[in-house]
């Protein structure tokens, strides 16, 4: 009787480095159409908040591209 050897099952190489998908960070500000600036939850301008600027490096949003028709 001949015994057949079976190779051990292995996972694809990339699975050893895969990490669970993380949620996208949520900005602590939102765009106010009336003022046309990003504002914090308390209503103050996000651009005036130095700790926020230091932590996020920017307060830009995509809303400006939708409001300025003269950029063509």
OpenMM code with the backbone's topology and positions (N, CA, C; nanometers):
from openmm import Vec3, app, unit

residues = "UNK UNK UNK UNK UNK UNK UNK UNK UNK UNK UNK UNK UNK UNK UNK UNK UNK UNK UNK UNK UNK UNK UNK UNK UNK UNK UNK UNK UNK UNK UNK UNK UNK UNK UNK UNK UNK UNK UNK UNK UNK UNK UNK UNK UNK UNK UNK UNK UNK UNK UNK UNK UNK UNK UNK UNK UNK UNK UNK UNK UNK UNK UNK UNK UNK UNK UNK UNK UNK UNK UNK UNK".split()
positions = [
    Vec3(0.0841, -0.1175, 0.0000),
    Vec3(0.0000, 0.0000, 0.0000),
    Vec3(0.0890, 0.1245, 0.0000),
    Vec3(0.0594, 0.2165, -0.0890),
    Vec3(0.1378, 0.3378, -0.1026),
    Vec3(0.0692, 0.4518, -0.0283),
    Vec3(0.1446, 0.5267, 0.0523),
    Vec3(0.0896, 0.6413, 0.1249),
    Vec3(0.1194, 0.7687, 0.0471),
    Vec3(0.0162, 0.8472, 0.0251),
    Vec3(0.0345, 0.9726, -0.0474),
    Vec3(0.0526, 1.0857, 0.0531),
    Vec3(0.1543, 1.1656, 0.0328),
    Vec3(0.1761, 1.2814, 0.1192),
    Vec3(0.0962, 1.3999, 0.0667),
    Vec3(0.0365, 1.4721, 0.1563),
    Vec3(-0.0391, 1.5914, 0.1175),
    Vec3(0.0340, 1.7142, 0.1684),
    Vec3(0.0419, 1.8114, 0.0823),
    Vec3(0.1056, 1.9375, 0.1212),
    Vec3(0.0155, 2.0098, 0.2208),
    Vec3(0.0760, 2.0766, 0.3189),
    Vec3(-0.0070, 2.1510, 0.4145),
    Vec3(-0.0807, 2.2647, 0.3429),
    Vec3(-0.2001, 2.2920, 0.3862),
    Vec3(-0.2798, 2.3998, 0.3270),
    Vec3(-0.2234, 2.5328, 0.3772),
    Vec3(-0.2124, 2.6255, 0.2877),
    Vec3(-0.1608, 2.7560, 0.3273),
    Vec3(-0.2489, 2.8661, 0.2719),
    Vec3(-0.2499, 2.9757, 0.3412),
    Vec3(-0.3274, 3.0924, 0.2993),
    Vec3(-0.2436, 3.1760, 0.2026),
    Vec3(-0.3086, 3.2515, 0.1164),
    Vec3(-0.2332, 3.3412, 0.0283),
    Vec3(-0.1429, 3.4342, 0.1094),
    Vec3(-0.0292, 3.4685, 0.0520),
    Vec3(0.0713, 3.5503, 0.1196),
    Vec3(0.0142, 3.6804, 0.1742),
    Vec3(-0.0699, 3.7486, 0.0966),
    Vec3(-0.1221, 3.8798, 0.1358),
    Vec3(-0.2074, 3.8739, 0.2620),
    Vec3(-0.2705, 3.7597, 0.2883),
    Vec3(-0.3562, 3.7509, 0.4068),
    Vec3(-0.2774, 3.7628, 0.5370),
    Vec3(-0.1482, 3.7356, 0.5308),
    Vec3(-0.0658, 3.7519, 0.6493),
    Vec3(-0.0471, 3.8985, 0.6876),
    Vec3(-0.0744, 3.9881, 0.5943),
    Vec3(-0.0560, 4.1311, 0.6178),
    Vec3(-0.1872, 4.2081, 0.6165),
    Vec3(-0.2965, 4.1423, 0.5877),
    Vec3(-0.4266, 4.2093, 0.5785),
    Vec3(-0.4700, 4.2622, 0.7147),
    Vec3(-0.5312, 4.3767, 0.7118),
    Vec3(-0.5840, 4.4372, 0.8337),
    Vec3(-0.7304, 4.4706, 0.8109),
    Vec3(-0.8101, 4.4695, 0.9155),
    Vec3(-0.9512, 4.5040, 0.8982),
    Vec3(-0.9662, 4.6480, 0.8501),
    Vec3(-1.0653, 4.6702, 0.7672),
    Vec3(-1.0913, 4.8047, 0.7168),
    Vec3(-1.1373, 4.8942, 0.8305),
    Vec3(-1.0814, 5.0125, 0.8375),
    Vec3(-1.1193, 5.1073, 0.9417),
    Vec3(-1.2108, 5.2124, 0.8813),
    Vec3(-1.2968, 5.2648, 0.9627),
    Vec3(-1.3878, 5.3698, 0.9165),
    Vec3(-1.3093, 5.4960, 0.8842),
    Vec3(-1.3594, 5.5711, 0.7878),
    Vec3(-1.2958, 5.6982, 0.7545),
    Vec3(-1.3144, 5.7946, 0.8707),
    Vec3(-1.2117, 5.8744, 0.8994),
    Vec3(-1.2270, 5.9702, 1.0085),
    Vec3(-1.3355, 6.0730, 0.9759),
    Vec3(-1.4052, 6.1145, 1.0773),
    Vec3(-1.5121, 6.2126, 1.0602),
    Vec3(-1.4591, 6.3491, 1.1017),
    Vec3(-1.4748, 6.4459, 1.0144),
    Vec3(-1.4283, 6.5817, 1.0437),
    Vec3(-1.5138, 6.6421, 1.1548),
    Vec3(-1.4512, 6.7138, 1.2481),
    Vec3(-1.5274, 6.7748, 1.3587),
    Vec3(-1.5945, 6.9047, 1.3177),
    Vec3(-1.6085, 6.9285, 1.1882),
    Vec3(-1.6723, 7.0490, 1.1393),
    Vec3(-1.7604, 7.0144, 1.0203),
    Vec3(-1.8470, 7.1070, 0.9835),
    Vec3(-1.9329, 7.0876, 0.8669),
    Vec3(-1.9424, 7.2190, 0.7912),
    Vec3(-1.9830, 7.2098, 0.6663),
    Vec3(-1.9918, 7.3286, 0.5813),
    Vec3(-2.1244, 7.3988, 0.6038),
    Vec3(-2.1184, 7.5284, 0.6280),
    Vec3(-2.2375, 7.6109, 0.6453),
    Vec3(-2.2585, 7.6890, 0.5155),
    Vec3(-2.3636, 7.6550, 0.4422),
    Vec3(-2.3892, 7.7209, 0.3130),
    Vec3(-2.4156, 7.8703, 0.3287),
    Vec3(-2.4814, 7.9071, 0.4363),
    Vec3(-2.5163, 8.0477, 0.4554),
    Vec3(-2.3910, 8.1333, 0.4755),
    Vec3(-2.2997, 8.0869, 0.5611),
    Vec3(-2.1763, 8.1613, 0.5871),
    Vec3(-2.0668, 8.1291, 0.4850),
    Vec3(-2.0820, 8.0187, 0.4123),
    Vec3(-1.9848, 7.9682, 0.3160),
    Vec3(-1.8477, 7.9431, 0.3792),
    Vec3(-1.8502, 7.8867, 0.5006),
    Vec3(-1.7286, 7.8465, 0.5708),
    Vec3(-1.7572, 7.7170, 0.6464),
    Vec3(-1.6528, 7.6489, 0.6883),
    Vec3(-1.6669, 7.5316, 0.7741),
    Vec3(-1.6839, 7.5785, 0.9175),
    Vec3(-1.7820, 7.5231, 0.9870),
    Vec3(-1.8102, 7.5617, 1.1247),
    Vec3(-1.8070, 7.4402, 1.2159),
    Vec3(-1.7729, 7.4652, 1.3415),
    Vec3(-1.7735, 7.3604, 1.4440),
    Vec3(-1.9158, 7.3423, 1.4952),
    Vec3(-1.9363, 7.2434, 1.5803),
    Vec3(-2.0706, 7.2160, 1.6321),
    Vec3(-2.1261, 7.3318, 1.7147),
    Vec3(-2.0373, 7.4143, 1.7722),
    Vec3(-2.0858, 7.5279, 1.8504),
    Vec3(-2.1129, 7.6509, 1.7626),
    Vec3(-2.0926, 7.6395, 1.6317),
    Vec3(-2.1205, 7.7495, 1.5395),
    Vec3(-2.0011, 7.8380, 1.5082),
    Vec3(-1.8875, 7.8182, 1.5756),
    Vec3(-1.7695, 7.9010, 1.5483),
    Vec3(-1.6986, 7.8522, 1.4228),
    Vec3(-1.6232, 7.9409, 1.3607),
    Vec3(-1.5518, 7.9074, 1.2374),
    Vec3(-1.4402, 7.8073, 1.2653),
    Vec3(-1.4323, 7.7032, 1.1848),
    Vec3(-1.3301, 7.6004, 1.2028),
    Vec3(-1.1905, 7.6561, 1.1767),
    Vec3(-1.1791, 7.7519, 1.0854),
    Vec3(-1.0482, 7.8077, 1.0508),
    Vec3(-0.9878, 7.8898, 1.1644),
    Vec3(-1.0692, 7.9305, 1.2606),
    Vec3(-1.0200, 8.0079, 1.3745),
    Vec3(-0.9737, 7.9196, 1.4902),
    Vec3(-0.9897, 7.7903, 1.4791),
    Vec3(-0.9574, 7.6978, 1.5865),
    Vec3(-0.8166, 7.6415, 1.5635),
    Vec3(-0.7177, 7.6972, 1.6316),
    Vec3(-0.5779, 7.6579, 1.6112),
    Vec3(-0.5519, 7.5099, 1.6425),
    Vec3(-0.6005, 7.4549, 1.7534),
    Vec3(-0.5773, 7.3118, 1.7776),
    Vec3(-0.6342, 7.2235, 1.6655),
    Vec3(-0.7481, 7.2613, 1.6106),
    Vec3(-0.8057, 7.1853, 1.4999),
    Vec3(-0.7148, 7.1917, 1.3777),
    Vec3(-0.6649, 7.3089, 1.3453),
    Vec3(-0.5753, 7.3239, 1.2307),
    Vec3(-0.4465, 7.2447, 1.2508),
    Vec3(-0.3922, 7.2446, 1.3719),
    Vec3(-0.2697, 7.1704, 1.4002),
    Vec3(-0.2943, 7.0190, 1.3905),
    Vec3(-0.4129, 6.9749, 1.4280),
    Vec3(-0.4426, 6.8328, 1.4270),
    Vec3(-0.4828, 6.7786, 1.2915),
    Vec3(-0.5473, 6.8602, 1.2096),
    Vec3(-0.5968, 6.8119, 1.0808),
    Vec3(-0.5235, 6.8724, 0.9622),
    Vec3(-0.4509, 6.9784, 0.9817),
    Vec3(-0.3745, 7.0486, 0.8782),
    Vec3(-0.4601, 7.1269, 0.7805),
    Vec3(-0.5894, 7.1100, 0.7844),
    Vec3(-0.6742, 7.1809, 0.6895),
    Vec3(-0.8193, 7.1785, 0.7345),
    Vec3(-0.8970, 7.2692, 0.6835),
    Vec3(-1.0423, 7.2653, 0.7040),
    Vec3(-1.1122, 7.2757, 0.5702),
    Vec3(-1.0484, 7.2330, 0.4644),
    Vec3(-1.1096, 7.2435, 0.3322),
    Vec3(-1.2182, 7.1389, 0.3148),
    Vec3(-1.3112, 7.1692, 0.2289),
    Vec3(-1.4170, 7.0754, 0.1952),
    Vec3(-1.4399, 7.0808, 0.0450),
    Vec3(-1.5212, 6.9920, -0.0053),
    Vec3(-1.5519, 6.9916, -0.1479),
    Vec3(-1.6681, 7.0843, -0.1802),
    Vec3(-1.7267, 7.1449, -0.0794),
    Vec3(-1.8436, 7.2290, -0.1028),
    Vec3(-1.8100, 7.3513, -0.1876),
    Vec3(-1.6902, 7.4044, -0.1757),
    Vec3(-1.6542, 7.5227, -0.2526),
    Vec3(-1.6596, 7.5000, -0.4015),
    Vec3(-1.6253, 7.3801, -0.4462),
    Vec3(-1.6274, 7.3532, -0.5892),
    Vec3(-1.7699, 7.3530, -0.6438),
    Vec3(-1.8666, 7.3294, -0.5583),
    Vec3(-2.0049, 7.3287, -0.6035),
    Vec3(-2.0679, 7.4681, -0.6002),
    Vec3(-2.0070, 7.5604, -0.5288),
    Vec3(-2.0667, 7.6927, -0.5145),
    Vec3(-2.0048, 7.7981, -0.6043),
    Vec3(-1.8879, 7.7706, -0.6583),
    Vec3(-1.8200, 7.8700, -0.7423),
    Vec3(-1.8307, 7.8298, -0.8880),
    Vec3(-1.9197, 7.8957, -0.9591),
    Vec3(-1.9406, 7.8649, -1.1002),
    Vec3(-1.8399, 7.9364, -1.1897),
    Vec3(-1.7639, 8.0307, -1.1357),
    Vec3(-1.6709, 8.1072, -1.2185),
    Vec3(-1.5321, 8.0430, -1.2244),
    Vec3(-1.5167, 7.9216, -1.1758),
    Vec3(-1.3870, 7.8542, -1.1784),
    Vec3(-1.3550, 7.7876, -1.3106),
    Vec3(-1.4475, 7.7932, -1.4056),
    Vec3(-1.4256, 7.7262, -1.5350),
    Vec3(-1.3158, 7.7890, -1.6149),
] * unit.nanometer
topology = app.Topology()
chain = topology.addChain("A")
for resn in residues:
    res = topology.addResidue(resn, chain)
    for name in ("N", "CA", "C"):
        topology.addAtom(name, app.Element.getBySymbol(name[0]), res)
